[in-house]
Structures are given as C-alpha cells and as structure tokens.
Amino acid sequence: MTETPNLHIAVVGGGPGGYAATFLAADLGMRVTMIDPEINPGGVCLYRGCIPSKALLHVAKLIDESQHAENWGVEYSRPKIELARLRGWKEGVVKKLTGGLGILSKQRKIEYIQGRAAFENSTTLRVSKISGGDESLGFDRIVLATGSRPATIASLKLESLRVMDSTSALDISDVPKTLLVIGGGYIGLELGTVYAALGSRVSVVEMLSGLLPGADRDLVLPLHKRMEKIFDSILLNTTVASIKEESNRIRVSFDGPEVKEREKEFDKVLISVGRKPNSEIPGLEKTKVQVGTRGFIQVNKQLQTNDAAIYAIGDVVGEPMLAHKASHEGRTAVEAIAGHKVAFEPSAIPAVVFTDPEVAWCGLTETQAQKENREIKVAKFPWAASGRAMTLDRTEGMTKLILDPQTERVLGVGIVGAGAGELIAEGVLAVEMASLAKDIALSIHPHPTLSETIMESAEVFLGTSTHVYRPKKS
C-alpha cells in the first residue's frame, strides 16, 4: 500500500461516504481533517436515516410476527408499546454506532472539527465551529461529502407539527390514529410500515401507477399485496392538491382519475417524495466546481470536480442516493488523491427496500432492459418451491436472474422476500465477477436456506431445477 504522508486533506461531511474517505486517507498516511456539525461522524444515515429506521423496522417486524404466530399454534397477547422506551432503544443504537466512529477517528489521529465549512478559495475553508468562533484552514485536497435532505413540495408547504418529513417521522413523538404517506417510494413505505405496526391506520398516495417506481413490477407485486393488508388504503395515479390544518387535523384534497373520495382528514401527514442534494455550499462559487441543473455536483470517474483540488462523493454527486454507494465513492476519491489508478464504475450497486417483504435488486433490471430495447433472458424461482421459505411461512417471495441469452452471463439479480437485503450481495458478486448461470448452479448452497433460491434460479435457466418442473419441448 503506497503511503502519501505529505498530503493534508479535508473531508466536509461525516456520513458513510465522508467517514469512509477520512478513515482510508488516514490509513494511507495522509493528514486528515473532518468537518461535520454533529458531535461524532455518522451523518444522516446513522443519525436520521438508515440506522434508526432499520431499528424501528425490526420492531415492526417483531410486532407483525407476534400477531401472526397464532397460525403456527403460538398465541401472544396484544403488544404493549411504550414509546419512550422504544425511542430510547433506537437512540441508544445510534449513540453506540456514532460513538464508535468517534473512537475510530481518535485512534486514527484524525482532526475532527464539529462545525460547518465554507469556501474561501479552492484550497481554503472557513470553518464555523459549533462551540463558537471561525477559523481559516488550508488544505491540499478537499472532499465534499455533504449528502442530501428530504425534498419538499412547495404547494404542500405547511408549518405544522402534524406534517412530517422522514427526519421528524423517525422521532416517533406519538402514534397518530390516521396517517397519510405522500409518496410510494422506499422511504415512505418503510416508515408507513413502522407506523402501521405501532397502530396507525396508514394510507399511501402515489402519483404514478405503482409503488416503488422504477423497480421491476414482478418484484413489487408481492410487496403490494402485503401492503394492501397492513395499510388502510393505497391510492395510485393520485396527486395531493392541497393540505390544510383544521381542528387539530389535516384536511387533504386529492386529484386523479381513480379518486373516489376527493377530501379526507388525517391526524398526521408524512411527505416523502425523495431527497435533494446539499450542494448549496457557501463560497462554492469561489471555486471552479460545476453544479448541474438537478443540483448535483459534477464529477469524473475519479470523483474529481472541475476544480482539480476538490472532489465530491455520495448523494451530492448523483443517484442512487445510497450509503454504500457513497462509501465506495469516498474510498475511490481518496485512492485517486493518493495517485492510484482507480475509477468508480461499478457494474452493480445493490438497492434494498427494507419493507416486509424486502425487495432488492442489482445490475440490469427488466425495466431498464426494456427501455434500452436490450435482449435478455429471465429465470425465476418461486419461493413457494423453497423448503426454507415454507418453514418461515413466507412463500410469497421470488428470486430472478437477468441473463445475456448468448453468453449466459448474469447481468442482474432481483429478489423479493424475507431477508432479500441479505441475499442480494451474492447477486452483486455474480454481476461484478461476470459469472455465468452455470457458475452459480455449480456453486453448492447450504440447505435449507433462502440462498438456495439464487442457485435454483440458475438451474431454472439451464432447465435443470430440482424443485421446479419444466416439461421438455417435443
């Protein structure tokens, strides 16, 4: 590993992209300063996103399983939910993880400044410390990892505690009797799942024709069917025309060809319509950094901006806005700064929706192939034929491979079902390593496991699946 001890770099933002970049830079022998408003690294993901939401989703799953256990001959009394203790547990998880990152920073002798940064020029930052006072600091290279924030809809702006975004929704200040989730994407569905498990009657409104726009419809279908059971209603092809607070409730008016009830009242509304990049960095105009029309900072494959001294990573440079993508970009940027021959050009960035069932995919999707008019073969293995899925009483799942018909190379993988997020990593490896269907079929998978469904999907493609009968063509 080549060391570059003479470089002093600044990383602005302490999320999964920022701290991954910072830690690697320190490991490579660079002098590193990290700047972030929080007391420890972690960013939105750990403080107000991935980690607290998954902690709450775990609780939601536990509640759901306890209510369905009577199907297996086990009965529980109705769960008693103590919100204060639930919030305390969630916040405890966050504190442990962020505190651990703070310890790792000190062990690596990283200078951590709790504050906000503004540019004076391409290599100089003005840092406003949370504790008070400003300081001008010079650096050889600067990595921007400023992340993103919840997007808003101007026409639906309403200053009310009854209107939440994803950040305030995670506080679980109370459990409203009725909740409207505006947006059928992954954040809205995940948080809707949590509130439904805690006792809210949840409705979801989505302006497009299906939940999880952009995901393959066959992956979404099992999730949609389950959502219909746990949510009060799912309104597709529907927009929200207005919201207003009346008598301690929110009155919502709907527009759309399938709308039956034009107005309805809810105790609370969650607006979850995506995220916006935090590219409005003070003083950025004093550099050569270019920002695109959608607000993303423009970078090359080494994550270098138009300003040679400045790199940018994570949500602020483009979609997909995912923590693991940011982490890998952060490492690539630091390696590029160190002079290594690297580029960020993955074949497969996994996406996971942590609902129940989970939905996960990587590489080429059927939807993408159709748009590109690309010839593919699709092999599907239904979890109804999986022994492990049957023992879990979760046979609604499905695993599929997207393959090149000529070479039989795996181009993409899609999974819907319990634990899909844990299974998709094998799909990522298969795509990145240019594996063939035969490679997966010949790789012995443990039985009985859900991971077998990936192997058997390959066998379905080859016409040799043990648990799926395909009559031979005459």
C-alpha positions as CSV (number, residue, x, y, z in Angstrom):
1,M,0.0,0.0,0.0
2,T,1.6,3.3,-1.1
3,E,1.6,5.9,1.6
4,T,1.2,9.7,0.9
5,P,2.2,11.3,4.2
6,N,2.7,14.8,2.8
7,L,-0.9,15.5,1.8
8,H,-3.3,17.3,4.1
9,I,-6.9,16.7,3.1
10,A,-10.2,18.0,4.4
11,V,-13.4,16.0,4.3
12,V,-16.6,18.1,4.6
13,G,-19.4,15.8,5.9
14,G,-19.2,12.9,8.3
15,G,-21.7,10.4,6.7
16,P,-20.9,6.9,5.4
17,G,-19.1,8.5,2.4
18,G,-17.3,11.1,4.4
19,Y,-16.0,8.9,7.2
20,A,-15.1,6.1,4.8
21,A,-13.0,8.6,2.9
22,T,-11.5,10.0,6.0
23,F,-10.5,6.7,7.5
24,L,-8.9,5.4,4.3
25,A,-7.0,8.6,3.9
26,A,-5.6,8.3,7.4
27,D,-4.8,4.6,6.8
28,L,-2.8,5.7,3.7
29,G,-0.7,8.1,5.8
30,M,-2.4,11.4,4.9
31,R,-3.1,14.1,7.4
32,V,-6.9,14.4,7.6
33,T,-9.4,16.9,9.0
34,M,-13.1,16.0,9.1
35,I,-15.7,18.7,9.4
36,D,-19.3,18.0,10.4
37,P,-21.9,19.6,12.6
38,E,-22.5,16.5,14.7
39,I,-20.5,15.6,17.8
40,N,-19.4,12.4,16.1
41,P,-19.2,11.1,12.5
42,G,-22.3,9.2,11.2
43,G,-24.2,11.7,9.0
44,V,-27.9,11.4,8.1
45,C,-27.6,7.6,7.7
46,L,-26.7,7.0,11.3
47,Y,-28.4,9.9,13.0
48,R,-31.6,10.4,11.0
49,G,-31.9,7.7,8.3
50,C,-30.7,4.2,7.6
51,I,-29.9,3.1,11.2
52,P,-32.8,4.5,13.2
53,S,-35.3,3.4,10.5
54,K,-34.0,-0.1,10.4
55,A,-34.1,-0.3,14.2
56,L,-37.8,0.7,14.1
57,L,-38.5,-1.7,11.2
58,H,-37.1,-4.6,13.3
59,V,-39.6,-3.7,16.0
60,A,-42.4,-3.5,13.4
61,K,-41.4,-7.0,12.1
62,L,-41.4,-8.4,15.6
63,I,-44.9,-7.0,16.2
64,D,-46.2,-8.4,12.9
65,E,-44.8,-11.8,13.6
66,S,-46.3,-11.9,17.1
67,Q,-49.7,-11.2,15.6
68,H,-49.4,-13.9,13.0
69,A,-47.9,-16.6,15.3
70,E,-51.3,-18.0,16.0
71,N,-51.2,-19.5,12.5
72,W,-48.3,-21.7,13.9
73,G,-50.1,-22.6,17.2
74,V,-48.5,-19.9,19.3
75,E,-50.6,-17.1,20.8
76,Y,-49.3,-13.8,22.3
77,S,-51.3,-11.1,24.0
78,R,-51.6,-7.8,22.2
79,P,-48.2,-5.9,22.3
80,K,-48.0,-3.1,24.8
81,I,-45.9,-0.3,23.2
82,E,-44.0,2.2,25.4
83,L,-42.9,4.9,23.0
84,A,-40.4,6.5,25.4
85,R,-38.5,3.1,25.8
86,L,-38.8,2.5,22.1
87,R,-37.3,5.9,21.3
88,G,-34.6,5.3,23.9
89,W,-33.6,1.9,22.4
90,K,-33.4,3.4,18.9
91,E,-31.4,6.4,20.1
92,G,-29.1,4.0,22.1
93,V,-28.3,2.1,18.8
94,V,-27.5,5.4,17.1
95,K,-25.3,6.6,20.1
96,K,-23.3,3.3,20.1
97,L,-22.6,3.4,16.4
98,T,-21.7,7.1,16.2
99,G,-19.7,6.9,19.4
100,G,-17.8,4.0,17.9
101,L,-17.0,6.1,14.9
102,G,-15.7,8.9,17.2
103,I,-13.4,6.4,18.8
104,L,-12.1,5.2,15.5
105,S,-11.4,8.8,14.4
106,K,-9.3,9.3,17.5
107,Q,-7.5,6.0,17.1
108,R,-6.5,7.2,13.6
109,K,-5.4,10.6,14.9
110,I,-7.9,12.4,12.7
111,E,-8.6,16.0,13.5
112,Y,-12.4,16.2,13.9
113,I,-14.0,19.7,13.9
114,Q,-17.6,20.0,14.9
115,G,-18.7,22.8,12.7
116,R,-19.7,24.0,9.2
117,A,-17.4,24.8,6.3
118,A,-17.5,27.5,3.6
119,F,-15.0,28.0,0.8
120,E,-12.7,31.0,0.7
121,N,-11.0,29.5,-2.4
122,S,-10.2,26.1,-3.9
123,T,-7.9,25.0,-1.0
124,T,-9.0,27.2,1.9
125,L,-12.1,26.6,4.1
126,R,-13.6,29.0,6.6
127,V,-14.9,26.7,9.4
128,S,-17.6,28.0,11.8
129,K,-17.3,25.9,15.0
130,I,-20.4,24.8,16.8
131,S,-18.7,25.8,20.1
132,G,-18.1,29.3,18.7
133,G,-15.6,31.1,16.6
134,D,-14.4,30.9,13.0
135,E,-11.1,29.5,11.7
136,S,-9.5,29.7,8.2
137,L,-7.8,26.4,7.2
138,G,-5.8,25.5,4.1
139,F,-5.7,22.0,2.5
140,D,-4.0,20.2,-0.4
141,R,-7.3,18.5,-1.3
142,I,-10.9,18.8,-0.2
143,V,-13.5,16.1,-0.4
144,L,-17.2,17.2,-0.3
145,A,-19.5,14.7,1.3
146,T,-22.4,17.0,2.2
147,G,-25.2,14.5,1.5
148,S,-28.8,15.3,0.9
149,R,-32.0,16.4,2.7
150,P,-35.7,15.5,2.3
151,A,-37.3,17.0,-0.8
152,T,-40.3,19.2,-0.3
153,I,-43.3,20.2,-2.4
154,A,-43.8,24.0,-2.5
155,S,-47.6,23.8,-2.9
156,L,-47.9,21.5,0.1
157,K,-45.7,23.5,2.5
158,L,-47.5,23.9,5.8
159,E,-45.8,24.9,9.1
160,S,-47.4,22.3,11.4
161,L,-46.2,19.6,13.7
162,R,-48.8,17.4,12.0
163,V,-46.9,17.5,8.8
164,M,-43.7,15.4,8.9
165,D,-40.7,14.6,6.7
166,S,-38.6,11.5,7.1
167,T,-36.5,13.1,9.8
168,S,-39.3,14.1,12.1
169,A,-41.2,10.9,11.4
170,L,-38.3,8.9,12.9
171,D,-38.7,10.8,16.2
172,I,-42.0,8.8,16.8
173,S,-43.3,11.6,19.0
174,D,-46.7,9.9,19.0
175,V,-48.7,7.3,17.1
176,P,-51.4,9.1,15.2
177,K,-54.7,7.2,14.7
178,T,-54.6,8.0,11.0
179,L,-51.5,8.8,8.8
180,L,-51.2,9.8,5.2
181,V,-47.9,9.0,3.5
182,I,-47.4,11.1,0.4
183,G,-45.0,9.2,-1.9
184,G,-44.9,5.4,-2.6
185,G,-41.1,5.2,-2.7
186,Y,-38.9,3.2,-0.3
187,I,-38.7,5.8,2.5
188,G,-42.5,6.3,2.6
189,L,-43.2,2.6,2.6
190,E,-40.6,1.8,5.2
191,L,-41.9,4.5,7.6
192,G,-45.5,3.6,6.8
193,T,-44.8,0.0,7.8
194,V,-43.4,1.2,11.1
195,Y,-46.4,3.4,12.0
196,A,-48.9,0.7,10.8
197,A,-47.2,-1.8,13.1
198,L,-47.4,0.7,16.0
199,G,-51.1,1.1,15.5
200,S,-51.7,3.8,12.9
201,R,-54.2,3.4,10.1
202,V,-51.9,4.3,7.2
203,S,-52.9,5.4,3.7
204,V,-50.3,5.9,0.9
205,V,-50.8,8.1,-2.1
206,E,-48.5,7.8,-5.2
207,M,-48.8,9.9,-8.3
208,L,-47.6,7.1,-10.6
209,S,-49.3,3.8,-11.4
210,G,-47.4,1.6,-8.9
211,L,-45.5,1.6,-5.7
212,L,-41.6,1.8,-5.8
213,P,-41.5,3.5,-9.3
214,G,-38.5,2.2,-11.3
215,A,-38.4,-1.2,-9.7
216,D,-39.5,-4.3,-11.7
217,R,-43.2,-4.9,-11.3
218,D,-42.9,-8.6,-10.6
219,L,-40.7,-7.7,-7.6
220,V,-43.1,-5.1,-6.3
221,L,-46.3,-7.3,-6.7
222,P,-45.8,-9.5,-3.6
223,L,-45.0,-6.4,-1.5
224,H,-48.0,-4.5,-2.9
225,K,-50.3,-7.4,-1.9
226,R,-48.9,-7.4,1.6
227,M,-49.2,-3.6,1.8
228,E,-52.8,-3.9,1.0
229,K,-53.3,-5.9,4.1
230,I,-51.4,-3.7,6.5
231,F,-52.3,-0.3,5.1
232,D,-55.8,1.3,5.2
233,S,-55.6,2.2,1.5
234,I,-53.2,2.6,-1.4
235,L,-54.1,5.4,-3.8
236,L,-52.2,5.2,-7.2
237,N,-52.4,7.6,-10.1
238,T,-53.3,10.2,-7.5
239,T,-51.8,13.5,-6.5
240,V,-52.4,15.7,-3.4
241,A,-53.8,19.0,-4.5
242,S,-53.7,20.7,-1.1
243,I,-53.3,20.2,2.6
244,K,-54.5,22.5,5.4
245,E,-54.8,22.2,9.2
246,E,-58.3,22.3,10.6
247,S,-59.4,21.5,14.1
248,N,-56.2,19.6,15.0
249,R,-56.3,17.5,11.9
250,I,-55.0,17.8,8.4
251,R,-57.6,18.1,5.6
252,V,-56.2,16.7,2.3
253,S,-57.7,17.1,-1.2
254,F,-56.8,14.5,-3.9
255,D,-56.8,14.7,-7.7
256,G,-56.7,11.7,-10.1
257,P,-58.9,9.6,-12.4
258,E,-59.4,6.9,-9.8
259,V,-60.1,9.1,-6.8
260,K,-63.4,8.2,-5.0
261,E,-63.1,10.5,-2.0
262,R,-61.9,14.0,-3.0
263,E,-61.2,15.1,0.5
264,K,-60.2,13.3,3.7
265,E,-58.9,14.2,7.1
266,F,-55.8,12.7,8.8
267,D,-54.2,13.1,12.2
268,K,-50.8,13.4,10.6
269,V,-49.2,13.6,7.1
270,L,-45.8,12.3,6.1
271,I,-44.3,13.9,3.0
272,S,-41.8,11.5,1.5
273,V,-41.1,12.5,-2.1
274,G,-37.4,11.9,-2.4
275,R,-34.3,13.8,-1.4
276,K,-32.3,16.9,-2.7
277,P,-28.5,17.2,-2.8
278,N,-26.9,19.6,-0.3
279,S,-24.8,21.3,-3.0
280,E,-25.5,24.9,-1.8
281,I,-22.2,25.1,-0.1
282,P,-21.3,28.6,1.0
283,G,-18.5,30.0,-1.2
284,L,-18.6,27.2,-3.8
285,E,-18.9,29.9,-6.4
286,K,-15.3,30.9,-5.5
287,T,-14.1,27.6,-6.9
288,K,-14.3,26.0,-10.4
289,V,-16.8,23.4,-9.2
290,Q,-19.8,23.0,-11.5
291,V,-23.3,22.1,-10.4
292,G,-25.8,20.5,-12.8
293,T,-29.4,21.5,-13.4
294,R,-30.7,19.0,-10.9
295,G,-28.4,20.3,-8.2
296,F,-25.8,17.6,-8.3
297,I,-22.1,18.4,-8.2
298,Q,-20.4,17.3,-11.5
299,V,-17.5,14.8,-11.1
300,N,-15.5,12.4,-13.3
301,K,-14.9,8.7,-12.6
302,Q,-12.3,9.6,-10.1
303,L,-14.9,11.7,-8.3
304,Q,-12.9,14.9,-9.1
305,T,-14.8,18.0,-9.8
306,N,-13.9,20.7,-12.4
307,D,-11.6,22.1,-9.8
308,A,-8.6,19.9,-9.6
309,A,-8.2,20.3,-5.8
310,I,-11.8,19.4,-5.0
311,Y,-13.5,16.0,-5.0
312,A,-17.1,15.2,-4.3
313,I,-18.9,12.0,-3.3
314,G,-22.2,10.5,-2.2
315,D,-25.7,11.9,-2.5
316,V,-24.4,15.3,-3.6
317,V,-23.0,13.9,-6.9
318,G,-26.0,11.9,-8.0
319,E,-28.2,8.9,-7.8
320,P,-28.6,6.4,-6.5
321,M,-28.6,8.1,-3.1
322,L,-27.4,5.2,-1.1
323,A,-25.0,5.0,1.8
324,H,-23.0,2.0,0.4
325,K,-22.5,3.8,-2.9
326,A,-21.2,6.9,-1.0
327,S,-18.7,4.8,0.9
328,H,-17.2,3.2,-2.2
329,E,-17.1,6.6,-3.9
330,G,-15.3,8.0,-0.8
331,R,-12.7,5.3,-1.0
332,T,-12.2,5.8,-4.7
333,A,-11.8,9.5,-4.4
334,V,-9.1,9.1,-1.7
335,E,-7.3,6.4,-3.8
336,A,-7.3,8.8,-6.7
337,I,-5.9,11.6,-4.5
338,A,-3.2,9.1,-3.4
339,G,-2.2,8.7,-7.1
340,H,-3.6,5.2,-7.5
341,K,-5.1,4.2,-10.9
342,V,-8.8,3.9,-10.0
343,A,-12.2,4.7,-11.2
344,F,-15.7,4.4,-9.8
345,E,-17.5,2.3,-12.4
346,P,-19.4,-0.5,-10.7
347,S,-21.5,-3.0,-12.6
348,A,-23.9,-3.5,-9.8
349,I,-25.0,-1.1,-7.0
350,P,-27.5,-3.0,-4.8
351,A,-30.8,-1.4,-3.9
352,V,-32.7,-2.7,-0.9
353,V,-36.2,-1.7,0.3
354,F,-36.5,-2.8,4.0
355,T,-40.2,-3.4,4.0
356,D,-41.8,-6.7,4.7
357,P,-41.2,-8.5,2.4
358,E,-38.0,-6.9,1.5
359,V,-37.2,-6.0,-2.1
360,A,-33.7,-6.0,-3.5
361,W,-32.0,-5.8,-6.9
362,C,-28.7,-5.1,-8.5
363,G,-27.2,-4.8,-12.0
364,L,-29.5,-4.7,-15.0
365,T,-33.3,-4.7,-14.4
366,E,-36.0,-5.9,-16.7
367,T,-37.4,-2.4,-16.7
368,Q,-34.0,-1.0,-17.8
369,A,-33.6,-3.7,-20.4
370,Q,-37.0,-2.9,-21.9
371,K,-36.2,0.8,-22.1
372,E,-32.9,0.1,-23.8
373,N,-34.5,-2.5,-26.2
374,R,-31.9,-5.0,-24.9
375,E,-32.4,-8.7,-25.4
376,I,-32.3,-10.7,-22.2
377,K,-33.4,-14.0,-20.7
378,V,-35.1,-14.1,-17.3
379,A,-35.1,-17.1,-15.0
380,K,-37.4,-17.0,-11.9
381,F,-37.5,-19.3,-8.9
382,P,-40.7,-19.1,-6.8
383,W,-40.2,-19.3,-3.1
384,A,-43.3,-21.5,-2.9
385,A,-40.9,-24.2,-4.0
386,S,-38.4,-23.3,-1.3
387,G,-38.3,-25.5,1.8
388,R,-36.8,-22.8,3.9
389,A,-39.4,-20.2,2.8
390,M,-42.1,-22.7,3.8
391,T,-40.7,-23.2,7.3
392,L,-40.7,-19.5,7.7
393,D,-44.3,-19.3,6.3
394,R,-43.1,-16.7,3.8
395,T,-43.6,-18.4,0.4
396,E,-44.7,-15.2,-1.4
397,G,-41.1,-14.4,-2.4
398,M,-39.3,-14.8,-5.7
399,T,-35.7,-14.8,-7.0
400,K,-34.8,-14.0,-10.6
401,L,-31.8,-13.7,-12.7
402,I,-31.4,-11.4,-15.7
403,L,-29.1,-13.1,-18.2
404,D,-27.4,-12.5,-21.5
405,P,-29.0,-15.0,-23.9
406,Q,-25.8,-15.5,-25.9
407,T,-23.1,-15.7,-23.2
408,E,-25.4,-16.8,-20.3
409,R,-23.7,-14.2,-18.2
410,V,-25.6,-12.9,-15.2
411,L,-26.4,-9.2,-15.8
412,G,-28.8,-8.5,-12.9
413,V,-30.5,-10.1,-10.0
414,G,-33.8,-9.3,-8.3
415,I,-35.2,-10.7,-5.1
416,V,-38.4,-10.1,-3.2
417,G,-39.0,-11.9,0.1
418,A,-37.9,-12.1,3.7
419,G,-34.2,-11.2,4.0
420,A,-33.8,-10.2,0.4
421,G,-31.4,-7.5,1.5
422,E,-29.0,-10.0,3.0
423,L,-29.3,-12.3,-0.1
424,I,-28.6,-9.6,-2.8
425,A,-24.9,-9.4,-2.0
426,E,-24.3,-12.7,-3.8
427,G,-26.0,-11.2,-6.8
428,V,-23.7,-8.2,-6.7
429,L,-20.7,-10.5,-6.7
430,A,-22.1,-12.6,-9.6
431,V,-22.6,-9.5,-11.7
432,E,-19.2,-7.9,-10.8
433,M,-17.4,-11.1,-11.5
434,A,-19.2,-11.7,-14.8
435,S,-20.4,-15.1,-13.5
436,L,-22.3,-17.4,-15.8
437,A,-25.5,-19.2,-14.9
438,K,-23.5,-22.4,-14.8
439,D,-21.1,-20.9,-12.2
440,I,-24.0,-20.2,-9.8
441,A,-25.7,-23.5,-10.5
442,L,-22.4,-25.4,-9.7
443,S,-21.7,-23.5,-6.5
444,I,-23.1,-25.6,-3.7
445,H,-25.5,-23.7,-1.5
446,P,-26.5,-24.8,2.0
447,H,-29.8,-26.5,2.5
448,P,-32.3,-25.5,3.7
449,T,-31.7,-21.8,3.1
450,L,-33.1,-18.9,1.1
451,S,-29.8,-18.5,-0.6
452,E,-30.6,-21.7,-2.5
453,T,-33.2,-19.8,-4.5
454,I,-30.3,-18.0,-6.3
455,M,-28.8,-21.3,-7.2
456,E,-32.1,-22.7,-8.3
457,S,-32.8,-19.7,-10.4
458,A,-29.7,-20.5,-12.4
459,E,-30.9,-24.1,-12.6
460,V,-34.3,-22.9,-13.9
461,F,-32.4,-21.1,-16.7
462,L,-30.4,-24.2,-17.5
463,G,-33.6,-26.3,-17.4
464,T,-32.3,-28.5,-14.5
465,S,-34.0,-27.1,-11.4
466,T,-34.6,-29.8,-8.8
467,H,-37.7,-28.2,-7.4
468,V,-39.3,-26.6,-10.5
469,Y,-40.6,-29.0,-13.2
470,R,-40.3,-27.8,-16.8
471,P,-41.7,-30.2,-19.3
472,K,-39.4,-30.9,-22.2
473,K,-40.5,-29.5,-25.6
474,S,-41.4,-32.1,-28.1
